[in-house]
């Protein structure tokens, strides 16, 4: 089961990145690849990874758990903001701003703090 989760997360993340590359190069099907890759990776694969790690008790420390929760919420809001762009609403910009705020002010500080703590424990 883990192998399927990891492969599907990699595959749809790859589809998202290829869609972004196609968008930059102005190639056809770029928008479709972006939306499909981002939606499946962000709303299905990454939450399955989170659940798998939580079930295996790899997120036993609160700081790791909160890091994953903030990361999942940032990715979920990012995907929702991309879908709101179809309707060209103002709320798409607000949701995108919230996504980047959570990513930059909650997820990244926890990530670097956890990396620091792990480096100190290894010494």
N, C-alpha and C positions, 0 to 999 in steps of 0.2 A: 504494500500500500504506500509506504514512504517513497519508494522508487517512482511510482506513478505520480505522486504529488510533486516531487522534485523535478521530474521530467516535464510535466505539464506547466509548472511555474517557469521553468527555463524556456520552454517553447513559446509561451504566450508573452513573456518578457522580450524574447527575441523578435516576435512578430511586432510588438510595440516599437522596438528600436528600429526595425526595418521600415516600419511605417513612418517614423520620424525622419529617417534618412530619405525615404521617397518624397516626403513633404519638402525637405530642404532642396532636393534635386528637381522638384516639381514634376515627378513622375505620376502616372495614373495609379489609382487604387490606394493612394497614400492615406487618405482620410479613413477609408474602410479598414485598412490595416491598423491604423492608430486606435480607432474606436474598438475594434474587436480585441486586439492585443491588450489594451489598457483595461477594458471591461472584464474580460475573463481573468486576467492576471490579478487585477486589483480587487475584484469582488468575489472571486471563487478560489483561485490558487493560493494567494497570500493568506486569506483567513484559514484555509485548510492547513497551511504550514504552521500558522500560529496555534491552531488547535492541536496539531500533532506534537509540537514542542511542549505545549501545556500538558497534554496527556502523558508525555514521557517524563514529566517533572523536571524538565530542563529550565523552566521559568520559575523556580522555587523562590528566588529572591525578588523582592518587590520592585527593585530598580530595573531588573530585566523585564519583569512583567509590564511595568509602566512604559518602558521603552517600546515594547512590541505593541501595546495598546495605542500609544501616540502615533507610532508608525502606521498602524492599520487605519487609524482614523484619518491621517493625512492622505494616505493613498485612496481611501474611500471617498473623501471629499474631492480629491483631484478628479477621480473618475466621474463623479456626479457633476462636477463643473464642466467637464468636457461634453457630457450629454446635454447639459443645459444650453450649451452653445448652439445646438440644433435649433432651439427656439429663439435664439439671439436675445435672451432676456438679460436684464441688468443683474439679476441674482447670480448669473454665472460668474461674473467678476467678483462678487462678494464671497461666494463659496470658494473660488480659486484663491482669493486673499486669505480666507480662513485656513485653507489647506496649507499654504506656504507659511502662515504664521505658526501653525501647530508644528510643521516640519522644522522650522528654523528656531523656534523658541522653546520647544518641548522635546522633540525627538533627538535633534542633533546634540544638545547639551547632555542628555542622558546617554546617548551613544558614546560620546567622547569620555564622559565620566566613567562609564562601564569599561571602556577600553583602558583607561588609566588604572582603575581598580584591578583589572586582570593583569596588567603589566606589573603592578606592585606586588601582587600575590605570587607571580612567577619568579620574582627576584628573591 
